[in-house]
Amino acid sequence: MVVMKKMWNLSSGIKRDSIVWIASLVLWLFCGCARLEKSDDIALPLPTQDIQDFIKDSKTLNPAKKAMLKKEYLEHFFAPFDRQPQHSAEELQWGLNQAYANLGFGENLLPYIKQEIEALEFEANLQTYPSVKKPAIVTRNSNLRVLPTNKPRFYNPKLAGEGFPFDYWQNSSIYVGTPVLITHYSRSKKWAFVESGFVSGWILSLDIGILNDNQILELKKNQDFLVVTHDFTPIKNVHQEYLESARIGMLLPLLGSTKNKYESQIFIRDSRGYAYARRVILERDSFAKFPMNFSAQAVAHLAQGIVGEKYGWGGMFGNRDCSMFLHDILGNFGFYLLRNSQAQMRQKNAESGQDSLYFDVSSFNEEQKKEQILQNAIPFGALLGMRGHIMLYLGELDGQIYILHDIWGLRTLQNETQEGRKIIGKIAITPLDIGKNIQGINQEKLLIKRIYGIRNLFAKSEFDDAR
């Protein structure tokens, strides 16, 4: 407005036709910008959020495939107990290197200073890595961090898709009962670096308990396990005192059962850092034997309970991001997925070691990608991947391809050069071409245009009724 006022004051001595020309130019500029709406003003309607609407059959996997999934899952799950440290000191140094190259911003949205990164490097004490090799188990739902700190590191919060909630020192959430291998302690021993079967990182030492050989043997000897079917189901001891929350994707040993109850156990950390077992009684209607029988109906029923859950980068705040959502939901059915979206898309068929279940669509146009998906992807059993995001294919309905995913938002155009975000920020059903022909959405960055691959979780021939 100050610029406009100066313009009109200066124009008092200009000829009338010049004033008209300037006014017309200003009007054109303002009208042109008005066509690009603010992200918050963009209407982005979502389809029905009832997953049942997309079920077209009740096929299940054959018994041999189900048994193989269980065997492979448990091998991955308990792998930390039987191996040497998998990461080098250089790999652990990665987070520090990134921070030195780009200091980033802290919780007050002001830049870090170099001395703060140096303090974290001192605490990490990587000169002595690996300093220990101790099998342990997670005793509280917790987080794995890139560096030994709970402080966040954001990139420039003024940039679209940066700032909160994208804390680049958050690696993943991790649940009670997850086997880990402790390979290093921080200098103060407040933090431990651990490796699980699917993700590694720094965890608070108070959130893990060291296991002895007998405890490890008992855990691995167990053949039956439970998964939760209602997220955040309270786990209570025999006195009905709260211990922890059961999360979809968590695995608990099945020790016994009655008509209405299951008997299980979780591990608690004692004052010296060792784990001891605590028996728990679980309601049968909130748990199921692992693995659950895979079918579109079963996946829909399980996932429906967390549709609408808020997006949680790296599993922060007890929420999930795109890859954690798929890891947890599909894990209940025996599919052991790695932690991030690109690793999940790169996972090979464990049985053959080949990429026979993967279809590369990176060179195809939009219509060709749709044809490939309809021809090759298994509804409720295929992952669609793009850089930085991954989705579950639901199928086709009324000529549209639909997906279920945990999405932060769509790229928008604030003006001709500045990008923004239309935030969705939750687990949602959307069409694959969500945002198409909607004013303000960047049409060159639609999901359908950025997909590079399809990964089926199994072959169609592995359905129980396959001929």
Summary of the structure (lengths in Angstrom):
residues: 467
radius of gyration: 25.8
end to end distance: 72.7
largest distance: 95.2
contacts: 1469
relative contact order: 0.13
helix: 33%
strand: 28%
